[in-house]
Amino acid sequence: MAYGGTGSIHWSFSAIFKATSFPQVIVTGASFNPHLWYKIAQAISTEARGIFNNGQLDGLTLWGPNVNLYRDPRWGRGHETPGEDPLHLSKYATMYVRGLQGDSYEGGQAKALKTSACCKHFTAYDLEKWGTASRFTFDAVVTAQDMEDSFQPPFKSCVQDGHASCLMCPFNRINGVAPCGDHNFLTKLAKEQWGLDGYIASDCDAIGVMVGMYARTPENATALALKAGMDVDCGTHLQNHSASALGKKMITEEDIDRALRNQFAVRMRLGLFDGNPLEHKDYGRIGKDQVCAKEHQELALQAALEGIVLLKNTHKILPLSKTKVSSLAVIGPNANNASILLGNYQGPPCVSITPLDALRNYTSDIKYVAGCSNAACGSAIGIKQAEEAANSTDHVVLFMGLSLDQEREDFDRSDLLLPGSQQELITSVAKAAKNPVILVLLCGGPVDVSFAKTNPKIGAILWAGYPGQAGGHAIAQVLFGEYNPGGKLPVTWYPQDYIKQVPMTNMNMRADNATKYPGRTYRFYQGKTVFPFGYGLSYSNYSHEFISKAKKTLKPVGLKAAHPASHYEIIETKSKECQKLNFNVTVRVKNHGTVEGRTPVLLFLRWPNASNGRPRKQLIDFTSVHLKAKETTPVEFAVHPCEHLSRVTEEAKRVIDTGSHFLMVGENEIEVTVAEQGKHEL
């Protein structure tokens, strides 16, 4: 098992082989840059082919991306995903799958698969081990409304827009049914309705897990999975029990043949039956020289830079001056640990440098104190030494956060605070330092750092996630102004009190005032945040302005109106009736700063109110633009009202409300009115 340089991709190496280690997915998600995601996946698939062609990779089926919704901040695998927004995840899924499989950025399909992508975990999988709940036994109770507008969109996009050749079903049950044994999910929805051209794999031993929980016997589980449409068992269950199930006439040879056809069709598309892989007309020339290629390592650095999020910068303490900073205290358990940069499903990177060593390139006078032995920070035995270092240097950079000991597969967090004595160490050092200190957070999931946000002695906060092999260099470049940070948080950062209100097992996305349930993610959460979704500062100041501020009125023709007339029912978002409503909006983006920078541009929709289960607001499109100092550029967005202005009812029907809708970028918005003729369901 190895990594492929992304976190959350399964590879199988027949030998230890270094490969480019890109940032963990949550970090690249913070870039909001679809083209970057595509290029990363391209590089991974190229290196996979290079290793395969060199005889050191057992296959070309890469089990990623993980596009489950980051529903709860405690989820141990949340950092494997791009974030909490379904549109954001959907676009990531599409671009990443296209890059892995060799399709064009625009979606043109290649004749042969470069590698096979597998979108996981289909669906509503986002709990590992929390209290007495386990992913192996958890029954996720999901409403039809939440399933339609929150959990399913990324997987639908994987198949219909990305043309993924695989979906993976998870361990948990959904509304009492095991997904790996659900014919409605695997066959009727994924294969027939969405048009999956490929195979469905189980998560590893998910079929065996069904026994006793959902199936009476091993043969029952075998029959349920095969007849549901599952084609590949990650494990030995089918190997051990298919013959018995066949002998008991619980399955047929046709069930087995169908699974084999889907498996072998993908292997044929990969060219595995075309003879010598080095003679493959499309990918045979990719050699081991492409593994750890210079351009891939430069891309890993670019990805880390674009994903770093500046959360606080009081009095513009950052960037640090290369000429004025003569001494630096580097403090914290995450400062001198290269492995922590890689995240999970990691393997040996091409190169690796710690943040501490990267900072040595900017000043020779560095005092390093770990303060704690690891991120758990059971006791901050080095506080006094850290205080002395802070008091005797110009500036202090603290590297704190989490590690895979706190957030990983099969392990969810129990709270949102920094572990152990980290807060004590941070505040003690900040109090002792000559100048306000800089706090760098290395963690995948959100943490409640309200104490640091409000402490005037903590001048800057930087979130770097798990930034991959080039993370040390990327952090140093941002701290010393060689790169202007522009990342935006792809998840809501909640206060610690949130977890006291919300059990992790409650799958409901929408708030419920009657039970004081606050809702989940920026779309429905009604409480206070530490930092909101989409938040991120820069060394520049950007402005956003709609070029046309005129109110726009849409007059649907041919859509079925509800009675009384309050919405239109949308049967198919791409119907000719819907396409007639499409329009473009242009946003003028200006960099008012004195340095160049890249910034995401996020287009949201909001309704006049959040009644009838409407989101508070909803991301409907985004892009990333690079601007020189003082430069202005127009950014055009295509708005598809049947898709972007619609909502989902409790019955999982899509409708577009009559009346006002508001498009938002930053603090600016324009009104779009749908003429009052009714609501429409998709």
Sequence and secondary structure as in RCSB ss.txt:
>XXXX:A:sequence
MAYGGTGSIHWSFSAIFKATSFPQVIVTGASFNPHLWYKIAQAISTEARGIFNNGQLDGLTLWGPNVNLYRDPRW
GRGHETPGEDPLHLSKYATMYVRGLQGDSYEGGQAKALKTSACCKHFTAYDLEKWGTASRFTFDAVVTAQDMEDS
FQPPFKSCVQDGHASCLMCPFNRINGVAPCGDHNFLTKLAKEQWGLDGYIASDCDAIGVMVGMYARTPENATALA
LKAGMDVDCGTHLQNHSASALGKKMITEEDIDRALRNQFAVRMRLGLFDGNPLEHKDYGRIGKDQVCAKEHQELA
LQAALEGIVLLKNTHKILPLSKTKVSSLAVIGPNANNASILLGNYQGPPCVSITPLDALRNYTSDIKYVAGCSNA
ACGSAIGIKQAEEAANSTDHVVLFMGLSLDQEREDFDRSDLLLPGSQQELITSVAKAAKNPVILVLLCGGPVDVS
FAKTNPKIGAILWAGYPGQAGGHAIAQVLFGEYNPGGKLPVTWYPQDYIKQVPMTNMNMRADNATKYPGRTYRFY
QGKTVFPFGYGLSYSNYSHEFISKAKKTLKPVGLKAAHPASHYEIIETKSKECQKLNFNVTVRVKNHGTVEGRTP
VLLFLRWPNASNGRPRKQLIDFTSVHLKAKETTPVEFAVHPCEHLSRVTEEAKRVIDTGSHFLMVGENEIEVTVA
EQGKHEL
>XXXX:A:secstr
 B TTSSS BB BSS   B     HHHHHTTT HHHHHHHHHHHHHHHHHHHHTT BS SEEB  B      TT 
TTGGGSS S HHHHHHHHHHHHHHHHT  TT    SS SSEE EE TTT   SEETTEETTT EE   HHHIIII
ISHHHHHHHHTT  SEEEE SSEETTB GGG HIIIIIIIIIIS   SEEEE TTHHHHHBTTTBSSHHHHHHHH
HHHT  B SSSHHHHHHHHHHHTTSS HHHHHHHHHHHHHHHHHTTTTSS GGG TTTTT  GGGTT HHHHHHH
HHHHHHH EEEEEGGG  S  TTT   EEEESTTTT SGGGG SS   BS    HHHHHTTT S EEEE SSSST
T S  TTHHHHHHHHHTSSEEEEEEE  TTTSBTTB  S SS  TTHHHHHHHHHHHSSS EEEEEE SS    H
HHHH TTEEEEEE  S  TTHHHHHHHHHTTSS      SS B  TTHHHH  TT    S BTTTTB  SHHHH 
 S  SB TT  B SS EEEEES    EEE   SSEE SSSSEEE S TTSHHHHTT EEEEEEEEE SSS EEEE
EEEEEE S   TT  S EEEEEEEEEE TT EEEEEEEE HHHHS EE TTS EEEESEEEEEEETTEEEEEEE 
SS     
